[in-house]
Amino acid sequence: MPVDFIPPAKPIIGDEEREAVDRVLRSGMIAQGPEVAAFEQEFAEHFVGGRATVAVNSGTSGQHLGLLAAGVGPGDEVIVPSFTFAATGNSVALTGATPVFVDIEPDYFTLDPAAVRAAITPKTKGIMPVHLYGHPFLVDEIEAIAKEHGLGIYEDAAQAHGASWDGRQVGTIGDFAMFSLYPTKNMTSGEGGMVSCANDEIARNVRLLRNQGMETQYANEVVGFNARMTDVHAAIGRVQLTRVDGWTVQRQRNAAALNEGLAGVPGVQTPGVAEGAVHVYHQYTVRLDAGERDRIREALKEEHGVGSGVYYPIPNHRLPSLAEFAPGLDLPETERAAREVLSLPVHPSLSEGDLDRIVAAVADVVRAGA
Ligand SMILES: *Cc1c(COP(=O)(O)O)cnc(C)c1O
């Protein structure tokens, strides 16, 4: 492998984050406390117009608790895309409800509104669309379907901090939305999640479920979890929050440079952006010839030192853990995407030289297979 490997993702942690952690550690109070409260407030103001927002120990916890708080449980069906990280389907299954996997539309890899419509049954309680790769789901159409059928919308905004649709920020659309703060996401707290809630009742329920079902100490009202965020993690997140907008702009610039550089390369389809959508490029994902994708990925790494990722090679409905919910299911666009997608580095630490190298490497490797 050549020197100077370009990694597919790179969390940025600086002195300010280290100092913030040190400050909390020195205070001697490290569990959930004032840092978490401040982080919730600042995150809410930054991303979701001040909506009631609850910090938890992971995005997955946020998704699980959000669903429980919104009343999803055994006997319910929730419509989810199969082309996503397993946490999406898992969080529905963990509530005792049934994840109903449907196909994506081919242009932006998000839920296909026609497929959602076709999957609705009397048991359908809600829809959990994913703002995949940082591109918002097709908000107008999905919202219209939810309204028409009286369904909840539970946003998986794990990858979409700062994305928007017609000026509406993601995280303000559904009954609740979950943002992940895992290190490779657009900002991090080490591990963590944020749940933005449409009303105070859902927010109160998430808070109860986060902390053993207690609002007042030792007066447990419901059976709950320990899904609290620590003040150490919140301190990291608060610093990241001051930097994330600059990183987003850099991701968008990097994506534009890749679009331009790859435009003339045959067999490479660059990512589309829907009208009205602001894409925050958690991933920059191209489509390649299915028979070539794995060879290209390998050669990028071995011959050019360019890392890449496949998100996701096995769709949720074919995972051994979730396949029981999808006997005999055929999702052609999902299967095609799983064979064709490749995510190239787009993270904010890339230099212009790195971007040139990525473009040249892709062009070279693709040409070698032609
Ligand atoms: C990362 C991610 C999650 C889960 O978040 P964690 O913080 O890792 O638990 C859920 N859905 C999607 C689409 C993700 O990318």
The ligand as a Tripos MOL2 file, in Angstrom:
@<TRIPOS>MOLECULE
LIG
   15    15     1     0     0
SMALL
NO_CHARGES

@<TRIPOS>ATOM
      1 C1        -25.1630    5.3400   13.0210 C.3       1 LIG1
      2 C2        -26.5560    5.0170   12.6340 C.ar      1 LIG1
      3 C3        -27.5190    4.6040   13.5830 C.ar      1 LIG1
      4 C4        -27.1970    4.2750   15.0040 C.3       1 LIG1
      5 O1        -26.5090    5.2270   15.7160 O.3       1 LIG1
      6 P1        -25.4760    4.7840   16.8580 P.3       1 LIG1
      7 O2        -25.1180    6.0790   17.5020 O.co2     1 LIG1
      8 O3        -24.3200    4.1250   16.2000 O.co2     1 LIG1
      9 O4        -26.1900    3.8680   17.7960 O.co2     1 LIG1
     10 C5        -28.8170    4.4110   13.1340 C.ar      1 LIG1
     11 N1        -29.1630    4.6040   11.8510 N.ar      1 LIG1
     12 C6        -28.2700    4.9870   10.9190 C.ar      1 LIG1
     13 C7        -28.7240    5.1870    9.5160 C.3       1 LIG1
     14 C8        -26.9330    5.1770   11.2740 C.ar      1 LIG1
     15 O5        -26.0480    5.5420   10.3430 O.3       1 LIG1
@<TRIPOS>BOND
     1     1     2 1
     2     2     3 ar
     3     2    14 ar
     4     3     4 1
     5     3    10 ar
     6     4     5 1
     7     5     6 1
     8     6     7 2
     9     6     8 1
    10     6     9 1
    11    10    11 ar
    12    11    12 ar
    13    12    13 1
    14    12    14 ar
    15    14    15 1
@<TRIPOS>SUBSTRUCTURE
     1 LIG1         1 GROUP 0 **** ****
